[in-house]
Amino acid sequence: PFSDRIRNEVGMATMAVGNIYEPDHVNSILMAGRADLVALARPHLTDPYWTLHAAVTLGDRGVKWPDPYLPGRDQLYRLAERDAAAGLKV
């Protein structure tokens, strides 16, 4: 709420932090104009590749993966497609 208020009342770029751990939550904050940047700490502590996994969850295939991880990326894509076809949330 503080980031939103400062950004919209003062007109200063802001960063949202704290209790943000799902890709959809990050997108909703940014798309609603509540912050200019979202910082994630704990999600990256539990999963250093959270950003890559979030990209798969959101269907973004334009993210560059390190070459050694390409087979894992391809498997995640296949699993995401299978889950989407079954109507499951990825």
N, CA, C and O of each residue as an XYZ file, in Angstrom:
360
protein
N       0.803     -1.208      0.000
C       0.000      0.000      0.000
C       0.846      1.274      0.000
O       0.449      2.278     -0.590
N       2.012      1.240      0.659
C       2.843      2.442      0.706
C       3.398      2.771     -0.674
O       3.411      3.930     -1.089
N       3.849      1.751     -1.372
C       4.401      1.960     -2.710
C       3.347      2.571     -3.624
O       3.626      3.509     -4.371
N       2.154      2.038     -3.557
C       1.044      2.515     -4.384
C       0.761      3.990     -4.106
O       0.632      4.793     -5.031
N       0.669      4.326     -2.854
C       0.330      5.706     -2.473
C       1.420      6.687     -2.899
O       1.126      7.734     -3.475
N       2.664      6.352     -2.619
C       3.766      7.247     -2.984
C       3.848      7.401     -4.495
O       3.999      8.510     -5.007
N       3.747      6.286     -5.204
C       3.850      6.331     -6.663
C       2.764      7.209     -7.265
O       3.034      8.023     -8.148
N       1.548      7.046     -6.793
C       0.426      7.739     -7.416
C       0.173      9.141     -6.875
O      -0.391      9.972     -7.586
N       0.569      9.424     -5.646
C       0.360     10.769     -5.104
C       1.557     11.685     -5.331
O       1.393     12.874     -5.604
N       2.756     11.132     -5.219
C       3.961     11.946     -5.365
C       4.499     11.882     -6.793
O       5.139     12.821     -7.266
N       4.234     10.769     -7.473
C       4.723     10.611     -8.835
C       6.152     10.109     -8.903
O       6.842     10.313     -9.903
N       6.596      9.456     -7.848
C       7.958      8.935     -7.775
C       7.935      7.430     -8.064
O       7.013      6.725     -7.655
N       8.949      6.956     -8.764
C       9.051      5.520     -9.018
C       9.228      4.781     -7.693
O       9.962      5.230     -6.813
N       8.548      3.644     -7.563
C       8.602      2.892     -6.310
C       8.840      1.409     -6.562
O       8.735      0.918     -7.686
N       9.165      0.713     -5.474
C       9.399     -0.721     -5.507
C       8.538     -1.357     -4.417
O       8.543     -0.907     -3.271
N       7.808     -2.393     -4.779
C       6.998     -3.124     -3.806
C       7.815     -4.294     -3.267
O       8.496     -4.988     -4.021
N       7.739     -4.503     -1.955
C       8.478     -5.593     -1.315
C       7.611     -6.233     -0.236
O       6.686     -5.609      0.284
N       7.916     -7.470      0.090
C       7.287     -8.133      1.223
C       6.050     -8.935      0.892
O       5.100     -8.416      0.306
N       6.064    -10.198      1.267
C       4.931    -11.111      1.137
C       4.426    -11.221     -0.302
O       3.227    -11.364     -0.541
N       5.341    -11.154     -1.241
C       5.017    -11.323     -2.656
C       5.751    -12.580     -3.103
O       6.980    -12.632     -3.048
N       5.014    -13.591     -3.544
C       5.674    -14.859     -3.844
C       5.075    -15.612     -5.024
O       5.534    -16.709     -5.343
N       4.064    -15.054     -5.679
C       3.465    -15.718     -6.833
C       3.596    -14.834     -8.065
O       3.466    -13.614     -7.968
N       3.853    -15.438     -9.227
C       3.989    -14.644    -10.453
C       2.765    -13.777    -10.748
O       2.907    -12.640    -11.199
N       1.581    -14.298    -10.502
C       0.370    -13.518    -10.766
C       0.292    -12.285     -9.870
O      -0.190    -11.234    -10.290
N       0.764    -12.420     -8.642
C       0.759    -11.284     -7.721
C       1.724    -10.203     -8.207
O       1.405     -9.014     -8.172
N       2.891    -10.621     -8.656
C       3.868     -9.672     -9.206
C       3.251     -8.923    -10.382
O       3.310     -7.695    -10.445
N       2.662     -9.665    -11.307
C       2.061     -9.030    -12.488
C       0.922     -8.095    -12.124
O       0.800     -7.015    -12.703
N       0.090     -8.492    -11.175
C      -1.045     -7.635    -10.818
C      -0.566     -6.318    -10.208
O      -1.167     -5.273    -10.456
N       0.495     -6.354     -9.424
C       1.048     -5.125     -8.839
C       1.558     -4.201     -9.942
O       1.271     -3.004     -9.947
N       2.314     -4.769    -10.867
C       2.884     -3.955    -11.944
C       1.814     -3.442    -12.903
O       1.816     -2.265    -13.264
N       0.911     -4.309    -13.312
C      -0.098     -3.922    -14.297
C      -1.118     -2.935    -13.729
O      -1.689     -2.139    -14.476
N      -1.350     -2.978    -12.428
C      -2.286     -2.042    -11.803
C      -1.630     -0.692    -11.522
O      -2.293      0.244    -11.074
N      -0.329     -0.594    -11.787
C       0.365      0.665    -11.552
C       0.612      0.948    -10.085
O       0.744      2.105     -9.685
N       0.676     -0.103     -9.282
C       0.887      0.085     -7.843
C       2.361      0.183     -7.489
O       2.701      0.588     -6.377
N       3.244     -0.183     -8.417
C       4.694     -0.075     -8.223
C       5.362     -0.167     -9.589
O       4.763     -0.628    -10.560
N       6.605      0.278     -9.645
C       7.372      0.199    -10.888
C       8.270     -1.030    -10.919
O       8.689     -1.483    -11.985
N       8.557     -1.557     -9.747
C       9.436     -2.709     -9.615
C       8.951     -3.539     -8.440
O       8.480     -2.996     -7.440
N       9.064     -4.848     -8.558
C       8.708     -5.738     -7.455
C       9.966     -6.507     -7.064
O      10.610     -7.129     -7.909
N      10.309     -6.462     -5.790
C      11.491     -7.163     -5.291
C      11.062     -8.444     -4.582
O      10.166     -8.439     -3.739
N      11.714     -9.521     -4.939
C      11.432    -10.822     -4.327
C      12.700    -11.324     -3.660
O      13.762    -11.346     -4.282
N      12.601    -11.720     -2.420
C      13.768    -12.265     -1.731
C      13.522    -13.712     -1.344
O      14.211    -14.610     -1.828
N      12.559    -13.944     -0.485
C      12.333    -15.304      0.015
C      12.035    -16.314     -1.084
O      12.544    -17.433     -1.023
N      11.232    -15.968     -2.088
C      11.023    -16.965     -3.146
C      12.328    -17.403     -3.810
O      12.472    -18.566     -4.188
N      13.277    -16.477     -3.954
C      14.556    -16.837     -4.566
C      15.465    -17.598     -3.606
O      16.364    -18.317     -4.045
N      15.243    -17.450     -2.320
C      16.020    -18.238     -1.359
C      15.608    -19.706     -1.408
O      16.448    -20.598     -1.287
N      14.322    -19.949     -1.582
C      13.850    -21.334     -1.633
C      14.003    -21.942     -3.016
O      14.101    -23.162     -3.151
N      14.026    -21.100     -4.049
C      14.170    -21.572     -5.426
C      14.964    -20.528     -6.204
O      14.384    -19.560     -6.694
N      16.277    -20.704     -6.329
C      17.098    -19.706     -7.022
C      16.668    -19.450     -8.469
O      17.018    -18.423     -9.049
N      15.921    -20.369     -9.039
C      15.455    -20.218    -10.420
C      13.975    -19.853    -10.466
O      13.282    -20.159    -11.436
N      13.503    -19.204     -9.417
C      12.095    -18.830     -9.315
C      11.646    -18.044    -10.538
O      10.562    -18.285    -11.069
N      12.461    -17.117    -10.984
C      12.080    -16.276    -12.122
C      11.890    -17.113    -13.381
O      10.953    -16.883    -14.144
N      12.766    -18.075    -13.600
C      12.622    -18.948    -14.767
C      11.369    -19.805    -14.641
O      10.628    -19.973    -15.610
N      11.132    -20.344    -13.457
C       9.936    -21.166    -13.247
C       8.667    -20.329    -13.377
O       7.660    -20.803    -13.903
N       8.711    -19.094    -12.903
C       7.555    -18.204    -13.023
C       7.259    -17.908    -14.487
O       6.097    -17.827    -14.883
N       8.300    -17.748    -15.287
C       8.099    -17.494    -16.715
C       7.350    -18.655    -17.364
O       6.464    -18.441    -18.190
N       7.705    -19.878    -16.992
C       7.003    -21.050    -17.529
C       5.548    -21.025    -17.083
O       4.643    -21.271    -17.881
N       5.328    -20.728    -15.815
C       3.969    -20.675    -15.275
C       3.112    -19.669    -16.034
O       1.929    -19.906    -16.276
N       3.720    -18.543    -16.409
C       2.985    -17.489    -17.111
C       2.941    -17.703    -18.622
O       2.314    -16.926    -19.342
N       3.605    -18.754    -19.101
C       3.593    -19.043    -20.529
C       4.565    -18.201    -21.334
O       4.431    -18.106    -22.554
N       5.531    -17.594    -20.683
C       6.518    -16.757    -21.365
C       7.685    -17.618    -21.817
O       8.461    -18.110    -20.998
N       7.800    -17.794    -23.113
C       8.889    -18.617    -23.647
C      10.025    -17.775    -24.205
O      10.925    -18.309    -24.855
N      10.001    -16.487    -23.967
C      11.043    -15.613    -24.477
C      12.193    -15.398    -23.510
O      13.115    -14.636    -23.801
N      12.147    -16.060    -22.368
C      13.188    -15.889    -21.353
C      14.397    -16.738    -21.715
O      14.254    -17.906    -22.078
N      15.585    -16.157    -21.617
C      16.830    -16.878    -21.912
C      17.220    -17.742    -20.719
O      17.380    -17.241    -19.606
N      17.369    -19.030    -20.955
C      17.815    -19.977    -19.936
C      19.281    -20.301    -20.180
O      19.712    -20.331    -21.332
N      20.058    -20.545    -19.134
C      21.439    -20.993    -19.333
C      21.446    -22.313    -20.106
O      20.606    -23.181    -19.867
N      22.378    -22.459    -21.015
C      22.425    -23.647    -21.874
C      22.360    -24.976    -21.117
O      21.657    -25.881    -21.566
N      23.061    -25.136    -19.987
C      22.990    -26.427    -19.302
C      21.591    -26.783    -18.791
O      21.314    -27.948    -18.505
N      20.710    -25.784    -18.678
C      19.375    -26.027    -18.129
C      18.300    -26.185    -19.200
O      17.120    -26.315    -18.874
N      18.689    -26.175    -20.461
C      17.696    -26.263    -21.531
C      16.876    -27.558    -21.495
O      15.670    -27.501    -21.736
N      17.469    -28.718    -21.208
C      16.627    -29.921    -21.108
C      15.579    -29.811    -19.995
O      14.446    -30.264    -20.161
N      15.953    -29.216    -18.872
C      14.993    -29.011    -17.787
C      13.903    -28.038    -18.187
O      12.738    -28.228    -17.839
N      14.276    -26.996    -18.919
C      13.296    -26.025    -19.416
C      12.286    -26.718    -20.319
O      11.078    -26.519    -20.192
N      12.803    -27.536    -21.233
C      11.911    -28.221    -22.166
C      10.947    -29.149    -21.434
O       9.782    -29.269    -21.814
N      11.434    -29.799    -20.392
C      10.551    -30.661    -19.603
C       9.483    -29.823    -18.902
O       8.317    -30.216    -18.866
N       9.866    -28.682    -18.349
C       8.879    -27.810    -17.704
C       7.825    -27.342    -18.703
O       6.641    -27.278    -18.372
N       8.251    -27.014    -19.926
C       7.288    -26.615    -20.960
C       6.296    -27.747    -21.233
O       5.088    -27.524    -21.309
N       6.825    -28.965    -21.380
C       5.938    -30.107    -21.657
C       4.956    -30.334    -20.512
O       3.770    -30.570    -20.744
N       5.447    -30.264    -19.284
C       4.571    -30.471    -18.132
C       3.520    -29.366    -18.031
O       2.366    -29.633    -17.696
N       3.918    -28.130    -18.321
C       2.968    -27.015    -18.276
C       1.887    -27.187    -19.336
O       0.712    -26.926    -19.077
N       2.283    -27.625    -20.530
C       1.303    -27.858    -21.597
C       0.346    -28.984    -21.221
O      -0.857    -28.895    -21.466
N       0.888    -30.041    -20.627
C       0.045    -31.166    -20.207
C      -0.954    -30.724    -19.141
O      -2.135    -31.062    -19.206
N      -0.465    -29.963    -18.157
C      -1.354    -29.498    -17.097
C      -2.416    -28.547    -17.632
O      -3.571    -28.595    -17.207
N      -2.024    -27.682    -18.564
C      -2.993    -26.750    -19.151
C      -4.060    -27.512    -19.928
O      -5.240    -27.165    -19.866
N      -3.653    -28.549    -20.660
C      -4.617    -29.349    -21.419
C      -5.580    -30.081    -20.493
O      -6.733    -30.323    -20.848
N      -5.099    -30.429    -19.305
C      -5.943    -31.127    -18.330
C      -6.759    -30.150    -17.489
O      -7.560    -30.563    -16.651
N      -6.552    -28.846    -17.719
C      -7.297    -27.843    -16.971
C      -6.757    -27.590    -15.580
O      -7.464    -27.061    -14.722
N      -5.505    -27.966    -15.351
C      -4.890    -27.764    -14.040
C      -4.122    -26.459    -14.020
O      -3.607    -26.017    -15.047
N      -4.046    -25.842    -12.853
C      -3.222    -24.646    -12.700
C      -1.776    -25.091    -12.594
O      -1.448    -25.980    -11.809
N      -0.917    -24.473    -13.383
C       0.500    -24.842    -13.399
C       1.176    -24.332    -12.157
O       2.376    -24.539    -11.978
